[in-house]
Amino acid sequence: MNGIKLHKHDLPKGLDFGPVVAVDTETMGLNPHRDRLCLVQLSSGDGTAHLVQIIPGSLGGAGGNCPNLKALLTNPGVTKLFHYGRFDIAALYNAFGVLTAPVICTKIASKLVRTYTDRHGLKDLCRDLVGVDISKQQQTSDWGATELSPEQLTYAASDVLHLHKIWDRLSSLLVRENRLEIAEAAFKFLPIRAKLDLLGYVEPDIFAH
């Protein structure tokens, strides 16, 4: 499929995603303790999406396998760009036993500077910031299937193909509104926020009264 490369179990060796790689995940549900990781999507922003399908039994016990993917997720020289990274980082940690860092999250950035709206979903950002209308029809499909459909692959790829352009727009807004420093501090804390979620500190939030 043009622009989409599907890999089984792990990334191939030698892939260079540059200094910033967009990352997303698909899971069996929204509980990272219960619902297994099925797919990891990555893009360097060049119009190509690399999709890594995690086959049941391929994680090889505690810590998992996928050495090339884990090396990328933990590489301090490569920033991982997410939309709602809080969930994805938790899902990746639960599956692989490694904490993804350093990270950027476009959802957090949007909430910091697009205070004129309550629409901060990826579909909204694609439409409002880069003029692209993406479909969310496959969002709740069976990502655990052995063979993923072309529609699923296209949907999964769309979740990472536009993140670099979205971040370019949002980072400019963060600078304009003098909120880049606080955004960077939030991004630095995000992996720990994901670990707190896995420890059960979702409700009550330890930052609440």
FENDABEL-V10189 format. One record per run of one state. SS is the DSSP state (H for helix, E for strand, - for the rest). FROM is the first residue (numbers start at 1). LEN is the number of residues. If there is no record, write none. Layout:
SS_FROM_LEN / SS_FROM_LEN
//
This chain:
-_1_3 / E_4_5 / -_9_11 / E_20_8 / -_28_9 / E_37_7 / -_44_5 / E_49_5 / -_54_13 / H_67_8 / -_75_4 / E_79_4 / -_83_2 / H_85_12 / -_97_6 / E_103_3 / H_106_8 / -_114_8 / H_122_9 / -_131_19 / H_150_12 / -_162_1 / H_163_14 / -_177_3 / H_180_19 / -_199_11
//
